[in-house]
Structure formats: C-alpha cells, structure tokens
Amino acid sequence: MPSQECYLEYMWGVAPGVAAVRRSFHAPQDGAGPAQGLGVHTVRLYVLDGNKDAMRLYERFGFERMNERQLLPDHPAGSEELMRLRLI
C-alpha cells in the first residue's frame, strides 16, 4: 500500500438496525483528520455485506463504494466491500 493511503480497521459500533449510531458516530471524520495531517491522501475501509446502516453512514461522510469484495469464509456475512475516501 502506498504511503499516501491508509486503512481504518475495527470500526465497531455501526450495527445493522441501530439508528442511534448515526447521530453519535463521528469516527470517520476523527480518523481522517489525523491521517491527512500525516500526508495521507486516501482512506480505505471494508464494510461487512448486509450492514446497510454502516454503508449509508460512510457514504454520508464521503466514502465511495469500490465494487471490490473480500471473501470471509469463516464469517456469517460471507464477505465485505471496500470503500474509499479521497482526502485531497
């Protein structure tokens, strides 16, 4: 991965069906600010398939779907989708 890119990992708290999370969750913004200060141009993260609340939340913060999936054979969701936020 180029030094201008980083991944956000373990973004717990955006559970399917939990509407209150939308009002209180600010991690993408909080995580992207320090990354930009370190010269990062692009932030990436994966969202479990079926977690539509998380997908909508990240899209509201400016992340875009990359139409790239990663299989998770040992997880009930089966796979996750890559999303990207360009900071500059």
Contacts in CASP RR format, 6 or more apart in sequence:
PFRMAT RR
TARGET T0000
AUTHOR 0000-0000-0000
METHOD contacts of the structure
MODEL  1
MPSQECYLEYMWGVAPGVAAVRRSFHAPQDGAGPAQGLGVHTVRLYVLDG
NKDAMRLYERFGFERMNERQLLPDHPAGSEELMRLRLI
1 7 0 8 1.000
3 39 0 8 1.000
3 40 0 8 1.000
4 39 0 8 1.000
4 40 0 8 1.000
4 41 0 8 1.000
4 42 0 8 1.000
5 40 0 8 1.000
5 41 0 8 1.000
5 42 0 8 1.000
5 43 0 8 1.000
5 44 0 8 1.000
6 35 0 8 1.000
6 40 0 8 1.000
6 42 0 8 1.000
6 43 0 8 1.000
6 44 0 8 1.000
7 43 0 8 1.000
7 44 0 8 1.000
7 45 0 8 1.000
8 27 0 8 1.000
8 28 0 8 1.000
8 31 0 8 1.000
8 43 0 8 1.000
8 44 0 8 1.000
8 45 0 8 1.000
9 45 0 8 1.000
11 27 0 8 1.000
11 28 0 8 1.000
11 45 0 8 1.000
11 54 0 8 1.000
13 21 0 8 1.000
13 25 0 8 1.000
14 21 0 8 1.000
14 25 0 8 1.000
14 51 0 8 1.000
14 53 0 8 1.000
14 54 0 8 1.000
14 57 0 8 1.000
15 21 0 8 1.000
15 51 0 8 1.000
15 53 0 8 1.000
16 50 0 8 1.000
16 51 0 8 1.000
16 52 0 8 1.000
16 53 0 8 1.000
16 54 0 8 1.000
17 53 0 8 1.000
18 53 0 8 1.000
19 53 0 8 1.000
21 53 0 8 1.000
21 57 0 8 1.000
22 53 0 8 1.000
22 57 0 8 1.000
25 57 0 8 1.000
28 43 0 8 1.000
28 45 0 8 1.000
28 57 0 8 1.000
28 58 0 8 1.000
28 61 0 8 1.000
28 63 0 8 1.000
28 85 0 8 1.000
29 61 0 8 1.000
31 43 0 8 1.000
32 43 0 8 1.000
32 85 0 8 1.000
32 87 0 8 1.000
33 87 0 8 1.000
35 43 0 8 1.000
35 87 0 8 1.000
36 87 0 8 1.000
36 88 0 8 1.000
40 87 0 8 1.000
41 86 0 8 1.000
41 87 0 8 1.000
41 88 0 8 1.000
42 84 0 8 1.000
42 85 0 8 1.000
42 86 0 8 1.000
42 87 0 8 1.000
43 63 0 8 1.000
43 84 0 8 1.000
43 85 0 8 1.000
43 87 0 8 1.000
44 66 0 8 1.000
44 82 0 8 1.000
44 83 0 8 1.000
44 84 0 8 1.000
44 85 0 8 1.000
45 58 0 8 1.000
45 63 0 8 1.000
45 82 0 8 1.000
45 83 0 8 1.000
46 70 0 8 1.000
46 80 0 8 1.000
46 81 0 8 1.000
46 82 0 8 1.000
46 83 0 8 1.000
47 54 0 8 1.000
47 55 0 8 1.000
47 58 0 8 1.000
47 80 0 8 1.000
47 81 0 8 1.000
47 83 0 8 1.000
48 54 0 8 1.000
48 72 0 8 1.000
48 75 0 8 1.000
48 77 0 8 1.000
48 79 0 8 1.000
48 80 0 8 1.000
49 69 0 8 1.000
49 77 0 8 1.000
49 78 0 8 1.000
49 79 0 8 1.000
49 80 0 8 1.000
49 81 0 8 1.000
50 77 0 8 1.000
51 77 0 8 1.000
55 65 0 8 1.000
55 81 0 8 1.000
55 83 0 8 1.000
58 83 0 8 1.000
58 85 0 8 1.000
59 65 0 8 1.000
59 83 0 8 1.000
61 85 0 8 1.000
62 85 0 8 1.000
63 83 0 8 1.000
63 84 0 8 1.000
63 85 0 8 1.000
64 83 0 8 1.000
64 84 0 8 1.000
64 85 0 8 1.000
65 81 0 8 1.000
65 82 0 8 1.000
65 83 0 8 1.000
66 81 0 8 1.000
66 82 0 8 1.000
66 83 0 8 1.000
66 84 0 8 1.000
67 81 0 8 1.000
68 81 0 8 1.000
68 82 0 8 1.000
69 79 0 8 1.000
69 80 0 8 1.000
69 81 0 8 1.000
69 82 0 8 1.000
70 79 0 8 1.000
70 80 0 8 1.000
70 81 0 8 1.000
70 82 0 8 1.000
71 78 0 8 1.000
71 79 0 8 1.000
72 78 0 8 1.000
72 79 0 8 1.000
72 80 0 8 1.000
END
